[in-house]
Amino acid sequence: MKCDPSLYRAAPPSLAVKPRLIRHLFLPPLVIALMIGLGYIGFWVSEHYGIRSLSENGQRQLELHARAVESEISKYTYLPSLLELESSVSKLLADPSPEHRQTVNEYLEGLNRRSRSRAIYVMDTTGRVMATSNWRDVDSYLGEDLSFRAYFQNAVRGQPGRFYGIGSTNGEPGYYLAHGLEEHGKIIGVAVVKVRLEAMEERWQRARLEAFVSDENGIIILSSDPARRLKSVVPLSDETKEKLARSLQYYWFPLNELQPLAREQLAEGEEKLTFPANSELVSDEENISYLSQTRPLSDTPWNFTLLTPLQDLRREAINQGILVAVAFALVAFLLIAWNERRKVIATRLAAREALQEANNQLERRITERTTDLRASNERLKGQIRERRLAEETLRRAQDELVQAGKLAAIGQMSTSIAHELNQPLAALRTLSGNTVRFLERGQLDVASTNLKTINELIDRMGRITASLRSFARRGDDKGQASLCKAVDAALQLLCGRVESAHLQLHRDFADPQVQIDQTRLEQILVNLIGNALDAMQAQPLPELWLEGEEFNGKYRLRVRDNGHGIDAEARKHLFEPFFTTKPGEQGLGLGLTLSASLAAATGGHLGVEHPASGGTTFVLSLPLVSPTHAEPI
Ligand code: ADP
């Protein structure tokens, strides 16, 4: 089934192509940009909330470990003041004799052992060490002048001396707690306890905790990572550096700064610090970030800082960001695929609807055409019926005409027939009278001859009447005829006229079987030969040529005479019914009309030629029964 392409209403190119092109050009970069954007947002949100959660957890850890540091430090604060109660110490400060010194040395040694401190010693108001727990050691403080130490200067003024520093004698770091010893409201000396806080560092390391304690100068004095120790967490001015060097607080250690790559203040006492990868502090290749939480330690000017690494959090945030980006890409892909599929389905539906519409139209047209065709078929059938009816009527009319023509011919011929019959009848009368006389005379041989002649005459008369009967009989369209027999019969019918005209007949044709009723062929030939005889009445030497030939499955017989011919005006009306040039009762004008219609009824034809030599030639063509049977006479 063919469809009308005009039914598919496509969108105009300007509307259909451009948005598609724009979509294809801009959609992928847009999706990628959104993917990156959403991925970054996912990363940021994850990191933000991760840091918040770490911060809450870190605050608890910070509090816990800061308290532990505070309790470790405060453990020794009472110890120097205890020496105020010891009378041997007062005596030594009042009278620094070797005996008093030895007594105090031994006392301090015992006290130091019990308190697990690093060293305990007593100084006079000038800052000289009068007695010490490590009096037995080679690097004993005994006799040393430590008046330059800040803790001594504070204590001698009656203030508590808190000091973290590196020992000037043995270079050992320690926490110094100093107390001014009073007697009667007057400071007579200073008691100092030195403690080691490294145990805390070891505890942090065991707990895998990253933490440090920075002192009032911002110098890290305790750190879980030894590399950070004695680094400054705040920038130090040259003046401060010089002052610290003079006090020998940190011995001769270089006080480098612990400078992060990036520092981001998150809240009060909370920072995000990033240290470089190549830093000596970190072993990883990546830059390392920490959440740094700081809290001041009570009773000291120190700060405790807890560092929480952010790598895991960062890695997790990156994963979350990637997950968000991938999820978005997947959703975008699914949406695009769904949209494309929706469009394909819509296009298919539209095409199907168009096809359905085209089919419906086609079917409507087919139905209309079928109805038209049926109507015209009915009309044609009606016309065929009418035509058959007309043909039937025509045939009947033709038959009637033929019959009428025959009767007319018989009427025409009646004079000659009467003449034909009267002649033998007169001869018969004479012969029969003579025969009676010859019998009476006994001339039997003459009588016998006469009787034979009478017989011949009777036969001839019988033939004449038989011809007339067969001529008058109705024929039909079908049947076969012998041309020779038909010519003989026609000449027999017209023999009276033929003889009286002294016609010279030329026969030059075969004896084919032609497809026409024998009687009808005879009738045609009677008409043609009769007309020729009429036309040759004035001709002193009338001649008639009957010439035949086979041509294209038909047999063509030419009936040519040397009569007066036909004038130009008469030629136009020759085959019209009742056209005649013959005077009075002689012509009816039906002969040629009937002959032509009889020939046509069997598939043949009757035509006329006008030879230049004069006369007229009628050409009768009739279909052969079997063309091969034609034989020359
Ligand atoms: P009818 O013989 O009764 O006149 P036809 O139909 O047979 O009717 O002939 C029509 C006319 O054709 C004749 O009147 C005659 O004038 C002309 N005609 C027919 N045959 C010949 C012929 N062989 N030679 C000259 N004229 C002819």
Residues whose N, C-alpha, C, O or C-beta is under 5 A from the ligand:
A	BS01	ADP	N531 A532 A535 G563 G565 I566 L574 F579 T580 T581 K582 Q586 G587 L588 G589 L590 G591 L592 T593 T616
